[in-house]
Amino acid sequence: MKWKKYTIHTTTEAEDIVSLMLNENGVEGVQIEDNVPLSDADTKGMFIDILPELPADDGSSRLSFFLRLEDDEHKADSAPANDTADASEDRSYSIDDKIWSEADINKLLETVRNELDEMRSYVDIGEGRIEEGVTEDTDWRDNWKQFFKPILIDKFLIKPSWEEIPDEHKAEIESGELKLIEIDPGTAFGTGSHETTQLCLAALDNYIQPGDKVLDIGTGSGILGIAALKCGADKVMATELDEMCESSILDNISYNDMGEDSFKLVIGNVIGDEEIISAVKAEAPQGYDVVIANILAPVIAMLAGEGNVDALIRKDGIFITSGIIDTRMEEVKAAFEANPNWKIEEINTRGEWVGIIARRI
């Protein structure tokens, strides 16, 4: 099988926001290459005896992503371009890969170029050039697993299903001092390692009350919805735009012994899609107690506007947001302040990322 490789030549400053943008547009994984030295936190849990000698960090970064190409078995006239591969196919990797037609790829690249141009107004993206190549190597699909180890974030221990609970944390898990979340991100964004997810996890631990009903907009891997349930929420309604994330989310729900009675997923857009909005409202007719959105700044600004999240949340309910790069914080803050239904409770930062927590008044 063939894959097409695309590499965006950008900067270390823009790595995170470009990666998030690609994920929002259906890209299922990003390989990052830069000359930033690994920190002690980076190397913890990695079996490395001698770190490689890197050239001087010049601020440049290369973000590569791989698209599985449509082949004779998956031509558009016999199967939809975005169908996953036949389950009986012998594969050395574990993720059901999205099949991309030439038309799909052209549309994606046009969108990515447009969004990169828009980013230039608020972040240094460097060249922003997209380089094209072809590879038939499929092993890269699971190579990321060697870097995903159990990580401790505030009062959560997040681990992939193939790893054991570290001995030093077993007693804390058994006592309930730490909340265990098992996550295999698969095609979805959200392992807990990113600052935006960490900002939301910390907020959930502070604000979730027993019995709460929670709406998780753009759930990704489902990590934040699962965390809300671990904090005592009664039910989570989750929305996600990318249907390719669904299998990963359902797997993660099962890893954490949660069923459809406590975690319900709908695929679609909570902005402007009346069918999805009706389905979301039906799960909490009196309004949600907590709403989470770990997306991108422009989307959060839209959600903060009148008639969006404020129409889905009860009075005195909490709206937890992140995915906001610091250069766009004022834009999102202004969107909350322009809506008389919100009062900003907290603005928190980790690295260059911002989380804004607002209360419905």
Secondary structure, DSSP 8 states (H G I E B T S, - for coil): --EEEEEEEEEGGGHHHHHHHHHHTT----EEEE-----HHHHTT---SS--------SEEEEEEEEEE--GGG-TTTS-TT----TTS--SS-S---EE-HHHHHHHHHHHHHHHHHHTTTS--TT-EEEEEEE---THHHHGGGG---EEETTEEEE-TTS---HHHHHHHHHTSSEEEE---TTSS--S-SHHHHHHHHHHHHH--TT-EEEEET-TTSHHHHHHHHTT-SEEEEEES-GGGHHHHHHHHHHTT--TTTEEEEES-TTT-HHHHHHHHHH-TT-EEEEEEES-HHHHHHHTSTTSGGGTEEEEEEEEEEEEEGGGHHHHHHHHHTSTTEEEEEEEEETTEEEEEEEE-
